[in-house]
């Protein structure tokens, strides 16, 4: 299991971290942001296929910013999956 950390942009959360194992998400954590909603996202995606979650959350908008914590999480997942497929360390 490998842990990834991502610094989101243009949203309230300051860091997103999660583990990936065999393409599945585990231990999703957001630092900052809407605590209850972001904890709920973490619970809902636990053990789910990372690529599917990224596809579902990508493009979600918050307050007309053009992004959201969920969208930033999708971007983080995509980066992690790209690293995994290239065999590059995080």
N, C-alpha and C positions, 0 to 999 in steps of 0.2 A: 504494500500500500504506500502510495506516495502523496505527500501533502503539497498543495499548491497555494500560493498567496497572490492576491491580485489587488492593486490599488485602483479603485474605480474613479471615474472622472465625472464631474458635473452632477453628482448626487450627494445625498446626505451621509451615506455610509463611507467610512474611511478605509476599510479593508474587508476583503472577502477571502476566506480560506476554506479549503475543502480537501478531502482525500479522494483519490481515484484508485480503484482496484478492479481490474478486469472490465474497464469501461463503465463501472458503476460508481455513483456518488455516495460519499459517507462523510459524516461529521461536518456538515456545512455550517459555517459561522460567519456572521456579519458583525463588524465593529462599527457602531454608530448606526444612524438611520432609524427607521420606525421599528423599534424592538420587537413588538408583538407580531407584526406582519412578517418580518424577516425570520424570526424564529419559526413561524408557521411554514414558510417556504422551506426552511431546512428540514423540518419534519416531513413535509409532503414529498420531498425528493430523495429522502434517505433510501439508499439501495436501488435507486432507479437508474436506467440507462442514461449516461451523461449526454450523449448526442441528442437523444429525444428531448431531454429537459432543455437543452440549449435551443433547439428548434421551437419549442413551446414558448419560451420566455423572451426570445429575441424580438426586439422591436417594441416591447412594452414601454409606454411613455408615462412619465410622471409630470404633471403640471406644465405640459408644453415644452419640456426641456429637450425633447428628442431622444431621451433615454430615461432609464429608471434604475433602481438597484437591481431589479430582476433582469433587465436588459444587460446591465454591466456584469451580472453573474453569468449570463449566457455568453458574453464575450470572453469572460475568464475561462469558462469551460472550453470554448473553442480553441483558445490559446493552449490550454493544457492538453487537449486532445491532439493538437498539431505537434506539440513537443513529444508526446508519447509516440506518435506515429513516426517521427523522425529519429527517435531514440536519443533526443537531447536532454541533458539534465535541466531541472527547473532552476 
